[in-house]
């Protein structure tokens, strides 16, 4: 009874019905067990294999059984004996058995992949005796390594035999049937029979093969391969086990030793885990991750500690004294009992095949323990609230991550329902990546659970799965909690994930959102830290200028950025910077527009500029700016997405609200300057200088600084100054400069600068100085301003010296004279004298000015009285240079009643006398021309009269100037020649022939021109009467010519 009571002690582990018991029937007779098991008492051993289930009996026969438990193959392995042990690896079966012909056990090696066609038996590869001495001893256990390299056999006298390189011997074709490696005795313990053997297979951590040896009193470990192998087995534990109570675990890493008080796992160095499970044990097996424990037969009792035994007694009316056997399936990793059952007929064999667990009872019944699906097992655990165990089982069963996440979710929901929010959040954190964050966030939006929400959001960000909304929510929770420490830690955390290209780390939160929320909450220093660290230049400047009003820091930051980055930012914030730091901002703009080297923090000015360009017309941007209007707000309006700032209208920072008293300086040192914006004083490459025109609009309310900006840029960039009128100053050339763009910039700078000079208030010292500078601009012919634009400005601003200078330079002297005439009309008393002076200056080169001035000076009695001498002088010049005919002069003077006859009496008398003299001269010329014409006509008449004789009195040859002698030739033109002095057959006077030829050529040309009517009409339009007179002289209008054309 004491033994029964001890055997009925129940283990202190949770029990679950995770296995269903299903009887296995013969495929041909469903009322009976499989045929191979109908003679169960004769079965000696069963082992699963890759070819199927292998069953051996006491008659030496071996049966190969398929999935339906039909006998596929059978053969006699040991004639006249029995099979005691079997092991299979890689299709090679090793049997140990007894035969009548030998005292010692026989070891046979079979090839299950090659069968004899005659007998149907597998091919026998090797057959040899197993002996360690003269006296035979029974084999207690056998172990075969997975690689077939090692075979260990344990004998009842405590001896262990090891075969090395068994695989090489088996696959070798040179040896005989009995050829096997020489066995080696590695252990002897005459008083301790061998009860268990097992190989520990090599792993990445331990590449050696070890052999576990279990005796009735000890557990030993023997190194079979690797460095240090072949030594004496070392004792691992002083606890042994009975036969059948030792086996390797399912991973072949440790040996399991079953004793009455517990299960022990032993490694190669020492004992490992221990699982308390009291009660006698007859054998143990492994099935996947389970340990199957079979107890020896015992008498059940209603008072047994085991619920399985009590239930058996309650359900069965077994006769008193009948024994039962208990089978327990135990999960050591998760420490629970997956199945517990009783067998009244005892357990003959337990084996694991085809992924299922089979139990063969002594009466030949075969039961299959089918493990329930994992989902069904999890459902049982859910109903009992055992979520931790469910998670452990899911990990053991290697479920995918989605199933494990679902368990965490359900576990979290249960904890949340119970009010255990902290532990519930820990479970929800495990669901990240598979459960929508909104599902969890909605549960913890209550103010009392905001700390848990922070934990979840932080984990989202650390995994890089947070979006902009999550970042916003997390930062808002920090600000509501006023947890500046955690806020500092969050924004300063380093990147925790890497981008797809593997080159650059990515932030665990949305940077734009973080900056925006910090600005909204008033944590400007945190926002500026983020913007500065991650090179968000626009955001940093927006915070410093619009929110914090820290213009000095913003200006330093702009210098660190360099010309290219500062260009776009100054285009937006330049006006606000000028409003608060006009001098420093002007210096920065000058450096950006003139320096070819990177900007330095200490603002070292470098005299670098591009070479001077040819003057070119360009627009003036100041024309579009209202310089005299009221000042606008210093800072530009924030964008729609930007929150209301605490910056006052005058640029100073408003006091912080109580919730904003804590800042980055309260808890952490000030943020370090990012390495990306460090200044550099070493010129490595030339910086492309922006156009100065980009910044013109910023100086709308700062004309004095605008003047300094333009003058300095012109001097440093192009070497152009007001004082230097010869050559430009030497400057550093820009190899990347665009000539046309530079010319446009120069024109725009000087046009705007000229306008600024004219815009200074008059009547002050600065105004007079500005006017002098403006005039100096016009006088310097090397400055590339636009004359037309300057003329418009001078006219608009009433800058007379500039107007006159420009008109003179543009050869518009008449406009100068008319300008002073208009000034006289406007009441300027000295304008008339200026008109007379300008006439004296321009008159010699511009005679057309005299009639204009004469008309002006005689327009009013006052002018005539004041400038009577000037009028006489003008009339004298007109008369001398014959600028106007007298009739026109008279018409000008008589157009009004201002000029009297006495004023021009002497001039008129001189003109009349001169006219009379000209008339008399012309009459004398006419008379002489008429006399010559009559003489010529008389001569022509005489020559054309054939009856009138001609007497020649010439005595000298016209050719050789010698005395004329015969033979001589006389011509009608009164020229005579020696006949020898004339060419042969000459009929024309040589002296007159050239003149006559010229005349004939002129006549031919005139006749040819007479047909070109368009040319004649154009000459008439231009010359008038002179053209007609010339036409008469050419004979174009002769009547004879008209008659010839008509004919």
ZAMARGU-4260 file (C-alpha; in steps of 0.2 Angstrom, whole numbers, plus 5000, padded with zeros to 4 digits):
<rodrens>
0) 5000/5000/5000 | 5014/5012/5003 | 5021/5009/4986 | 5003/5012/4979 | 5002/5028/4989
5) 5019/5034/4983 | 5015/5030/4965 | 4999/5040/4965 | 5007/5056/4971 | 5001/5069/4958
10) 5014/5081/4951 | 5012/5099/4955 | 5010/5105/4937 | 4995/5112/4928 | 4986/5099/4917
15) 4978/5102/4901 | 4969/5090/4889 | 4980/5095/4874 | 4980/5077/4867 | 4965/5067/4860
20) 4966/5048/4862 | 4961/5039/4846 | 4962/5020/4844 | 4971/5014/4829 | 4963/5000/4819
25) 4968/4988/4806 | 4965/4995/4789 | 4956/4979/4783 | 4948/4975/4800 | 4941/4990/4809
30) 4937/4980/4824 | 4954/4974/4827 | 4971/4983/4830 | 4984/4982/4816 | 4989/4965/4812
35) 5008/4968/4816 | 5003/4971/4834 | 4991/4957/4837 | 5005/4946/4844 | 5011/4960/4856
40) 5020/4949/4869 | 5031/4943/4855 | 5037/4960/4850 | 5054/4964/4857 | 5057/4982/4851
45) 5050/4996/4840 | 5059/5010/4832 | 5054/5024/4820 | 5064/5027/4804 | 5064/5037/4788
50) 5057/5022/4779 | 5043/5019/4791 | 5040/5010/4807 | 5051/4995/4811 | 5045/4982/4822
55) 5055/4967/4828 | 5050/4951/4838 | 5058/4938/4849 | 5059/4926/4834 | 5072/4937/4825
60) 5060/4944/4812 | 5059/4962/4807 | 5044/4971/4800 | 5044/4987/4790 | 5027/4995/4793
65) 5019/5009/4783 | 5008/5024/4788 | 4992/5012/4788 | 5002/5000/4799 | 5002/4987/4785
70) 5018/4976/4784 | 5027/4983/4768 | 5043/4972/4771 | 5048/4958/4782 | 5063/4947/4784
75) 5073/4937/4797 | 5087/4947/4804 | 5093/4935/4817 | 5091/4917/4813 | 5086/4906/4828
80) 5087/4921/4840 | 5078/4937/4844 | 5081/4956/4840 | 5085/4966/4856 | 5089/4983/4849
85) 5087/4993/4834 | 5093/5010/4827 | 5091/5019/4810 | 5100/5034/4802 | 5100/5039/4784
90) 5091/5023/4778 | 5104/5012/4787 | 5097/5000/4800 | 5107/4993/4813 | 5100/4978/4823
95) 5107/4969/4838 | 5101/4952/4842 | 5105/4935/4849 | 5107/4919/4838 | 5108/4901/4842
100) 5125/4899/4833 | 5134/4911/4844 | 5136/4915/4862 | 5139/4934/4859 | 5126/4946/4852
105) 5127/4949/4833 | 5127/4967/4825 | 5120/4968/4808 | 5119/4983/4796 | 5105/4984/4784
110) 5102/4995/4769 | 5084/5000/4769 | 5085/5008/4752 | 5091/4992/4743 | 5081/4976/4744
115) 5086/4959/4737 | 5074/4954/4723 | 5073/4936/4728 | 5070/4937/4746 | 5063/4954/4748
120) 5075/4958/4762 | 5086/4973/4763 | 5104/4972/4758 | 5115/4966/4772 | 5130/4977/4773
125) 5139/4971/4788 | 5137/4956/4801 | 5149/4954/4816 | 5149/4949/4834 | 5149/4961/4849
130) 5161/4955/4862 | 5172/4964/4875 | 5179/4948/4883 | 5178/4930/4884 | 5162/4930/4894
135) 5146/4935/4885 | 5136/4949/4892 | 5119/4955/4887 | 5117/4972/4878 | 5108/4984/4888
140) 5107/5000/4877 | 5113/5006/4860 | 5116/5023/4853 | 5119/5028/4835 | 5125/5046/4830
145) 5115/5056/4817 | 5130/5055/4805 | 5132/5036/4806 | 5150/5040/4812 | 5149/5033/4829
150) 5140/5018/4837 | 5140/5015/4856 | 5134/4999/4864 | 5132/4997/4883 | 5133/4980/4891
155) 5125/4974/4907 | 5143/4972/4915 | 5145/4991/4914 | 5156/4991/4899 | 5153/5004/4884
160) 5160/4999/4867 | 5162/5013/4854 | 5164/5011/4835 | 5172/5025/4826 | 5171/5030/4808
165) 5157/5017/4806 | 5150/5026/4790 | 5166/5024/4781 | 5167/5006/4785 | 5149/5003/4779
170) 5150/5012/4763 | 5167/5005/4759 | 5167/4991/4746 | 5184/4984/4749 | 5180/4975/4765
175) 5171/4958/4769 | 5154/4956/4777 | 5161/4955/4794 | 5173/4970/4792 | 5169/4984/4805
180) 5180/4996/4814 | 5189/4990/4829 | 5178/4993/4844 | 5186/5003/4858 | 5181/5001/4876
185) 5179/5018/4883 | 5171/5014/4900 | 5170/5000/4912 | 5160/4999/4929 | 5157/4982/4934
190) 5146/4987/4948 | 5136/4999/4938 | 5126/4992/4923 | 5124/5004/4908 | 5106/5010/4908
195) 5107/5024/4895 | 5117/5030/4880 | 5115/5046/4869 | 5125/5056/4857 | 5126/5075/4858
200) 5127/5081/4841 | 5139/5095/4835 | 5132/5113/4835 | 5140/5130/4829 | 5145/5134/4847
205) 5152/5116/4851 | 5157/5107/4835 | 5162/5091/4844 | 5152/5075/4847 | 5150/5069/4865
210) 5143/5053/4871 | 5132/5053/4887 | 5134/5037/4898 | 5121/5034/4911 | 5123/5020/4924
215) 5112/5016/4939 | 5122/5028/4950 | 5130/5041/4938 | 5130/5051/4922 | 5146/5053/4913
220) 5151/5062/4897 | 5164/5056/4884 | 5171/5067/4871 | 5171/5057/4855 | 5178/5069/4842
225) 5188/5085/4841 | 5203/5091/4851 | 5205/5082/4867 | 5194/5067/4862 | 5198/5049/4867
230) 5200/5053/4886 | 5192/5045/4901 | 5173/5050/4903 | 5170/5063/4915 | 5157/5062/4929
235) 5143/5075/4925 | 5131/5070/4940 | 5131/5057/4954 | 5113/5053/4951 | 5109/5038/4939
240) 5094/5030/4933 | 5086/5013/4929 | 5085/5005/4912 | 5074/5014/4901 | 5074/5030/4912
245) 5087/5040/4902 | 5085/5047/4884 | 5091/5062/4874 | 5080/5078/4873 | 5072/5082/4857
250) 5086/5094/4852 | 5099/5081/4856 | 5108/5093/4867 | 5106/5086/4884 | 5102/5069/4892
255) 5086/5067/4902 | 5087/5056/4918 | 5071/5051/4926 | 5071/5047/4945 | 5057/5045/4957
260) 5058/5062/4964 | 5061/5072/4948 | 5068/5074/4930 | 5085/5080/4928 | 5094/5087/4912
265) 5112/5085/4911 | 5124/5094/4899 | 5142/5090/4895 | 5149/5100/4910 | 5136/5098/4924
270) 5118/5095/4928 | 5106/5108/4921 | 5088/5110/4924 | 5078/5100/4936 | 5059/5097/4935
275) 5051/5090/4951 | 5039/5076/4947 | 5037/5063/4960 | 5032/5045/4958 | 5040/5029/4951
280) 5045/5029/4933 | 5047/5014/4922 | 5052/5022/4906 | 5053/5039/4898 | 5052/5044/4879
285) 5053/5061/4869 | 5040/5067/4857 | 5044/5084/4849 | 5046/5095/4864 | 5037/5084/4876
290) 5044/5071/4888 | 5033/5055/4889 | 5033/5047/4907 | 5027/5029/4910 | 5025/5024/4927
295) 5026/5006/4933 | 5009/4997/4937 | 5001/5002/4953 | 4985/5000/4962 | 4973/5015/4960
300) 4965/5023/4975 | 4951/5036/4977 | 4962/5046/4989 | 4976/5047/4976 | 4985/5064/4974
305) 4983/5062/4955 | 4967/5068/4948 | 4969/5056/4934 | 4970/5041/4945 | 4955/5048/4955
310) 4945/5050/4939 | 4949/5033/4934 | 4943/5025/4950 | 4927/5036/4949 | 4923/5031/4932
315) 4928/5012/4932 | 4923/4999/4944 | 4939/4989/4943 | 4941/4974/4954 | 4951/4977/4970
320) 4970/4975/4968 | 4970/4977/4949 | 4985/4987/4943 | 4985/5002/4931 | 4999/5011/4922
325) 4999/5030/4921 | 5006/5039/4905 | 5010/5057/4907 | 5015/5069/4893 | 5025/5083/4900
330) 5031/5100/4893 | 5047/5104/4902 | 5050/5121/4894 | 5033/5128/4898 | 5031/5117/4914
335) 5014/5109/4911 | 5006/5092/4908 | 4998/5091/4891 | 4991/5074/4894 | 4988/5061/4908
340) 4980/5044/4905 | 4979/5027/4913 | 4981/5010/4905 | 4973/4994/4914 | 4983/4982/4903
345) 5000/4991/4905 | 5011/5000/4892 | 5021/4989/4881 | 5029/5002/4870 | 5028/5021/4866
350) 5035/5028/4850 | 5034/5044/4840 | 5031/5042/4821 | 5024/5053/4807 | 5022/5067/4819
355) 5011/5058/4831 | 5013/5049/4848 | 5008/5031/4849 | 5005/5020/4864 | 5005/5001/4863
360) 4997/4992/4877 | 5001/4974/4883 | 4985/4968/4876 | 4990/4973/4858 | 4979/4989/4857
365) 4987/5003/4848 | 4982/5021/4854 | 4986/5037/4845 | 4988/5053/4855 | 4984/5066/4843
370) 4989/5084/4848 | 4976/5096/4847 | 4979/5111/4835 | 4988/5126/4842 | 4973/5137/4840
375) 4962/5125/4850 | 4975/5124/4864 | 4976/5143/4864 | 4957/5144/4866 | 4958/5134/4881
380) 4971/5144/4889 | 4962/5160/4884 | 4946/5154/4893 | 4957/5151/4909 | 4966/5167/4907
385) 4983/5159/4905 | 4990/5171/4893 | 5008/5169/4899 | 5007/5151/4896 | 4999/5154/4879
390) 5013/5165/4874 | 5026/5152/4879 | 5017/5138/4870 | 5016/5149/4854 | 5035/5152/4855
395) 5038/5134/4857 | 5027/5129/4843 | 5036/5142/4832 | 5020/5152/4828 | 5022/5167/4816
400) 5023/5184/4823 | 5005/5188/4819 | 4998/5174/4830 | 5010/5179/4845 | 5004/5197/4843
405) 4986/5192/4844 | 4990/5184/4860 | 4998/5199/4867 | 4983/5210/4861 | 4970/5198/4870
410) 4981/5198/4885 | 4982/5217/4885 | 4963/5218/4883 | 4961/5207/4898 | 4973/5217/4909
415) 4965/5234/4903 | 4948/5227/4908 | 4954/5223/4926 | 4962/5240/4927 | 4980/5235/4927
420) 4985/5248/4914 | 5004/5247/4917 | 5005/5229/4913 | 4992/5231/4899 | 5003/5243/4891
425) 5018/5232/4891 | 5007/5219/4882 | 5001/5232/4869 | 5019/5237/4866 | 5022/5219/4860
430) 5008/5222/4847 | 5017/5236/4838 | 5019/5232/4819 | 5003/5222/4819 | 4990/5231/4828
435) 4985/5248/4823 | 4992/5261/4835 | 4975/5270/4835 | 4967/5255/4844 | 4979/5257/4858
440) 4980/5276/4859 | 4961/5278/4860 | 4961/5267/4876 | 4974/5278/4885 | 4968/5296/4880
445) 4961/5299/4897 | 4972/5311/4908 | 4975/5297/4921 | 4982/5286/4909 | 4993/5298/4900
450) 5009/5291/4907 | 5005/5274/4899 | 5002/5283/4883 | 5019/5291/4883 | 5027/5274/4885
455) 5018/5267/4870 | 5022/5283/4859 | 5040/5282/4864 | 5041/5264/4859 | 5033/5268/4842
460) 5046/5281/4839 | 5060/5270/4845 | 5055/5257/4832 | 5053/5271/4818 | 5035/5267/4816
465) 5028/5284/4822 | 5020/5296/4810 | 5017/5314/4811 | 5001/5313/4822 | 5010/5301/4834
470) 5024/5314/4836 | 5012/5328/4839 | 5003/5318/4852 | 5019/5313/4861 | 5026/5330/4862
475) 5009/5337/4867 | 5009/5324/4882 | 5026/5330/4887 | 5021/5348/4887 | 5005/5344/4896
480) 5015/5335/4909 | 5028/5348/4909 | 5041/5334/4908 | 5055/5344/4901 | 5068/5330/4906
485) 5059/5318/4895 | 5056/5331/4881 | 5075/5334/4881 | 5079/5316/4880 | 5066/5313/4866
490) 5073/5327/4855 | 5091/5323/4858 | 5090/5304/4855 | 5101/5298/4842 | 5094/5289/4826
495) 5089/5271/4829 | 5086/5265/4812 | 5095/5265/4795 | 5088/5270/4778 | 5086/5258/4764
500) 5102/5263/4756 | 5111/5260/4772 | 5121/5276/4771 | 5111/5288/4782 | 5102/5286/4799
505) 5084/5291/4799 | 5076/5300/4814 | 5064/5290/4824 | 5051/5304/4823 | 5044/5316/4811
510) 5056/5331/4812 | 5043/5344/4805 | 5030/5339/4817 | 5042/5339/4832 | 5048/5357/4827
515) 5030/5363/4824 | 5023/5356/4841 | 5038/5363/4851 | 5035/5380/4843 | 5016/5379/4847
520) 5020/5374/4865 | 5032/5388/4867 | 5047/5377/4869 | 5057/5388/4857 | 5074/5382/4862
525) 5070/5364/4859 | 5063/5368/4842 | 5078/5378/4838 | 5089/5364/4844 | 5081/5351/4832
530) 5081/5363/4818 | 5099/5367/4820 | 5105/5349/4823 | 5096/5343/4808 | 5100/5357/4796
535) 5083/5364/4795 | 5089/5381/4791 | 5072/5389/4787 | 5064/5382/4803 | 5078/5388/4814
540) 5078/5406/4807 | 5059/5406/4808 | 5060/5401/4827 | 5074/5413/4831 | 5066/5428/4822
545) 5048/5426/4823 | 5046/5417/4839 | 5061/5420/4850 | 5066/5437/4843 | 5085/5432/4844
550) 5091/5441/4829 | 5109/5441/4834 | 5110/5422/4835 | 5100/5421/4818 | 5113/5433/4810
555) 5127/5422/4816 | 5118/5407/4810 | 5116/5415/4793 | 5135/5418/4792 | 5138/5399/4796
560) 5127/5394/4782 | 5137/5402/4769 | 5132/5412/4754 | 5121/5400/4745 | 5111/5394/4760
565) 5110/5412/4767 | 5104/5419/4750 | 5086/5411/4751 | 5084/5414/4769 | 5089/5432/4768
570) 5077/5434/4754 | 5063/5430/4767 | 5070/5438/4783 | 5081/5451/4777 | 5069/5465/4781
575) 5066/5460/4799 | 5085/5458/4802 | 5088/5475/4795 | 5074/5482/4806 | 5083/5476/4822
580) 5101/5474/4817 | 5103/5486/4803 | 5122/5488/4803 | 5126/5470/4806 | 5114/5464/4793
585) 5120/5476/4780 | 5138/5470/4783 | 5132/5452/4781 | 5123/5456/4764 | 5139/5465/4758
590) 5149/5450/4762 | 5137/5438/4753 | 5137/5449/4738 | 5156/5453/4737 | 5165/5439/4745
595) 5172/5424/4734 | 5177/5415/4750 | 5166/5406/4762 | 5159/5417/4775 | 5168/5417/4792
600) 5159/5420/4809 | 5170/5435/4814 | 5165/5443/4798 | 5182/5446/4791 | 5179/5457/4776
605) 5188/5452/4760 | 5191/5463/4746 | 5185/5452/4732 | 5175/5457/4717 | 5173/5453/4699
610) 5181/5463/4685 | 5172/5479/4679 | 5159/5477/4665 | 5154/5488/4650 | 5140/5499/4654
615) 5123/5492/4651 | 5106/5498/4654 | 5097/5489/4668 | 5081/5492/4679 | 5081/5502/4695
620) 5072/5492/4709 | 5070/5507/4720 | 5058/5514/4708 | 5045/5501/4714 | 5048/5505/4732
625) 5040/5518/4743 | 5054/5525/4752 | 5044/5538/4761 | 5030/5527/4767 | 5027/5522/4785
630) 5037/5508/4792 | 5030/5491/4791 | 5031/5477/4804 | 5049/5471/4806 | 5046/5452/4805
635) 5036/5445/4790 | 5020/5436/4794 | 5021/5418/4799 | 5014/5405/4787 | 4998/5397/4790
640) 5005/5382/4798 | 5015/5392/4810 | 5008/5395/4827 | 5005/5412/4835 | 5022/5418/4842
645) 5026/5427/4857 | 5037/5440/4848 | 5031/5458/4851 | 5029/5471/4837 | 5045/5479/4841
650) 5055/5463/4839 | 5057/5460/4858 | 5052/5443/4866 | 5037/5443/4876 | 5037/5435/4894
655) 5035/5417/4894 | 5019/5409/4902 | 5021/5399/4917 | 5020/5383/4907 | 5035/5388/4897
660) 5046/5393/4911 | 5056/5377/4910 | 5067/5377/4895 | 5081/5367/4888 | 5093/5377/4899
665) 5085/5371/4915 | 5089/5353/4913 | 5102/5350/4900 | 5117/5360/4894 | 5114/5371/4879
670) 5113/5361/4863 | 5130/5360/4854 | 5132/5368/4838 | 5129/5355/4824 | 5145/5351/4814
675) 5136/5354/4798 | 5137/5373/4799 | 5154/5376/4806 | 5163/5391/4799 | 5178/5390/4788
680) 5192/5403/4785 | 5201/5393/4773 | 5197/5396/4755 | 5194/5380/4746 | 5183/5384/4732
685) 5176/5400/4725 | 5158/5404/4731 | 5145/5409/4718 | 5140/5427/4723 | 5122/5431/4722
690) 5115/5446/4713 | 5113/5461/4724 | 5096/5464/4716 | 5089/5450/4727 | 5091/5461/4742
695) 5085/5478/4736 | 5068/5476/4743 | 5074/5473/4761 | 5081/5491/4762 | 5064/5499/4759
700) 5064/5508/4775 | 5083/5510/4777 | 5089/5521/4763 | 5106/5526/4772 | 5110/5508/4774
705) 5105/5505/4757 | 5117/5518/4750 | 5131/5510/4760 | 5127/5493/4754 | 5127/5498/4736
710) 5142/5509/4737 | 5152/5495/4745 | 5146/5481/4734 | 5151/5492/4719 | 5168/5495/4726
715) 5172/5477/4731 | 5164/5468/4717 | 5168/5478/4702 | 5180/5491/4708 | 5169/5506/4704
720) 5168/5522/4714 | 5163/5540/4712 | 5180/5546/4714 | 5189/5535/4702 | 5185/5541/4684
725) 5199/5533/4675 | 5202/5514/4678 | 5192/5503/4690 | 5200/5498/4706 | 5209/5481/4706
730) 5198/5467/4712 | 5198/5448/4713 | 5191/5441/4697 | 5177/5429/4698 | 5180/5414/4686
735) 5162/5409/4687 | 5154/5426/4684 | 5141/5428/4670 | 5146/5444/4660 | 5129/5449/4655
740) 5122/5446/4672 | 5136/5456/4680 | 5132/5470/4668 | 5114/5470/4672 | 5118/5470/4691
745) 5130/5485/4688 | 5117/5495/4679 | 5104/5491/4693 | 5116/5495/4707 | 5121/5512/4700
750) 5103/5517/4694 | 5097/5513/4711 | 5111/5522/4720 | 5108/5537/4709 | 5090/5537/4713
755) 5095/5536/4732 | 5106/5551/4730 | 5092/5561/4723 | 5080/5555/4736 | 5089/5563/4751
760) 5079/5578/4759 | 5084/5594/4752 | 5090/5609/4762 | 5101/5599/4773 | 5120/5596/4773
765) 5117/5577/4768 | 5105/5583/4754 | 5118/5594/4746 | 5131/5581/4748 | 5119/5568/4740
770) 5116/5580/4725 | 5135/5582/4723 | 5136/5563/4723 | 5122/5561/4711 | 5131/5574/4699
775) 5147/5564/4701 | 5138/5549/4695 | 5133/5557/4680 | 5150/5565/4677 | 5159/5548/4678
780) 5158/5541/4661 | 5164/5524/4667 | 5150/5520/4678 | 5137/5509/4669 | 5121/5518/4674
785) 5107/5520/4661 | 5106/5538/4654 | 5088/5537/4650 | 5083/5531/4667 | 5094/5545/4675
790) 5086/5558/4664 | 5069/5553/4670 | 5075/5553/4688 | 5083/5570/4686 | 5067/5577/4678
795) 5056/5569/4691 | 5067/5575/4706 | 5070/5592/4698 | 5089/5590/4697 | 5094/5603/4685
800) 5113/5601/4685 | 5110/5582/4681 | 5097/5586/4667 | 5108/5599/4659 | 5123/5587/4659
805) 5113/5572/4652 | 5106/5583/4638 | 5123/5590/4634 | 5130/5572/4634 | 5116/5566/4623
810) 5118/5581/4611 | 5101/5588/4616 | 5107/5606/4617 | 5090/5613/4610 | 5082/5604/4625
815) 5093/5613/4637 | 5089/5630/4629 | 5070/5625/4629 | 5072/5620/4648 | 5078/5637/4653
820) 5064/5645/4642 | 5051/5635/4652 | 5060/5640/4668 | 5058/5658/4663 | 5039/5655/4659
825) 5038/5647/4677 | 5045/5663/4684 | 5063/5660/4686 | 5071/5678/4684 | 5088/5671/4679
830) 5083/5659/4666 | 5083/5671/4652 | 5101/5675/4655 | 5105/5657/4656 | 5097/5655/4639
835) 5108/5669/4632 | 5123/5661/4640 | 5119/5643/4633 | 5116/5651/4616 | 5133/5658/4616
840) 5140/5641/4622 | 5130/5630/4610 | 5127/5642/4595 | 5143/5640/4585 | 5139/5621/4584
845) 5120/5623/4583 | 5116/5637/4572 | 5097/5632/4572 | 5097/5639/4590 | 5098/5657/4585
850) 5081/5658/4577 | 5074/5650/4593 | 5082/5661/4605 | 5078/5676/4594 | 5060/5672/4595
855) 5061/5670/4614 | 5070/5686/4617 | 5058/5696/4607 | 5043/5687/4615 | 5040/5700/4629
860) 5045/5718/4631 | 5053/5714/4647 | 5065/5701/4639 | 5068/5713/4624 | 5073/5727/4636
865) 5084/5716/4646 | 5092/5708/4632 | 5093/5721/4618 | 5111/5719/4616 | 5109/5700/4615
870) 5096/5703/4601 | 5108/5713/4591 | 5121/5701/4593 | 5110/5687/4588 | 5104/5697/4572
875) 5122/5699/4568 | 5126/5681/4569 | 5111/5677/4559 | 5116/5690/4546 | 5134/5685/4546
880) 5131/5666/4544 | 5115/5669/4533 | 5105/5657/4545 | 5089/5665/4540 | 5084/5676/4525
885) 5079/5694/4530 | 5061/5690/4526 | 5060/5677/4539 | 5069/5688/4552 | 5056/5702/4548
890) 5042/5689/4550 | 5049/5684/4567 | 5051/5701/4573 | 5034/5707/4567 | 5024/5693/4574
895) 5020/5704/4589 | 5021/5722/4594 | 5037/5719/4605 | 5051/5723/4593 | 5051/5741/4585
900) 5058/5747/4568 | 5072/5756/4577 | 5079/5740/4584 | 5082/5733/4567 | 5084/5750/4557
905) 5102/5749/4554 | 5101/5730/4551 | 5087/5733/4538 | 5097/5747/4530 | 5112/5736/4528
910) 5102/5721/4522 | 5094/5733/4509 | 5110/5740/4503 | 5118/5722/4502 | 5103/5717/4492
915) 5104/5731/4479 | 5123/5727/4477 | 5118/5709/4473 | 5105/5715/4461 | 5117/5726/4452
920) 5130/5712/4451 | 5118/5700/4445 | 5112/5712/4431 | 5130/5714/4425 | 5132/5696/4425
925) 5117/5694/4415 | 5122/5707/4402 | 5139/5698/4400 | 5131/5681/4398 | 5120/5688/4385
930) 5134/5696/4375 | 5144/5680/4376 | 5129/5670/4370 | 5126/5682/4355 | 5144/5680/4350
935) 5143/5662/4351 | 5127/5661/4341 | 5136/5673/4328 | 5150/5661/4327 | 5139/5646/4325
940) 5130/5654/4311 | 5146/5659/4302 | 5153/5641/4303 | 5136/5633/4298 | 5136/5645/4282
945) 5145/5635/4268 | 5145/5651/4256 | 5155/5661/4268 | 5174/5659/4266 | 5185/5657/4282
950) 5202/5665/4282 | 5215/5657/4293 | 5230/5668/4300 | 5238/5654/4310 | 5257/5653/4308
955) 5261/5641/4322 | 5257/5622/4323 | 5246/5619/4338 | 5254/5602/4341 | 5273/5605/4339
960) 5272/5624/4341 | 5284/5625/4326 | 5282/5637/4311 | 5268/5631/4300 | 5273/5626/4283
965) 5265/5615/4270 | 5257/5603/4269 | 5246/5610/4284 | 5229/5605/4290 | 5217/5619/4296
970) 5202/5616/4307 | 5186/5627/4310 | 5190/5629/4328 | 5206/5640/4323 | 5218/5626/4326
975) 5231/5622/4313 | 5244/5607/4312 | 5257/5601/4301 | 5251/5586/4292 | 5265/5576/4299
980) 5259/5580/4317 | 5242/5573/4314 | 5238/5554/4315 | 5233/5547/4299 | 5215/5549/4294
985) 5212/5561/4308 | 5197/5571/4305 | 5195/5580/4322 | 5205/5593/4330 | 5216/5584/4343
990) 5215/5599/4356 | 5196/5600/4355 | 5192/5582/4354 | 5195/5579/4372 | 5183/5593/4377
995) 5170/5588/4365 | 5171/5570/4371 | 5168/5576/4389 | 5153/5586/4383 | 5146/5571/4373
1000) 5148/5560/4388 | 5139/5572/4399 | 5125/5574/4387 | 5123/5555/4386 | 5122/5554/4405
1005) 5109/5567/4406 | 5099/5558/4393 | 5100/5542/4403 | 5095/5551/4419 | 5081/5559/4410
1010) 5072/5542/4410 | 5074/5540/4429 | 5059/5549/4434 | 5058/5543/4452 | 5076/5550/4455
1015) 5071/5566/4448 | 5055/5567/4458 | 5065/5563/4474 | 5077/5577/4470 | 5063/5589/4467
1020) 5056/5584/4484 | 5072/5588/4493 | 5079/5602/4483 | 5064/5611/4476 | 5067/5625/4464
1025) 5086/5620/4464 | 5082/5603/4457 | 5071/5610/4443 | 5084/5622/4438 | 5097/5608/4438
1030) 5085/5598/4427 | 5084/5613/4414 | 5103/5614/4414 | 5104/5595/4410 | 5091/5597/4396
1035) 5079/5585/4404 | 5065/5597/4401 | 5070/5603/4384 | 5056/5603/4371 | 5067/5595/4358
1040) 5068/5581/4370 | 5050/5580/4372 | 5047/5580/4353 | 5060/5565/4352 | 5051/5555/4364
1045) 5034/5559/4356 | 5041/5554/4339
</rodrens>
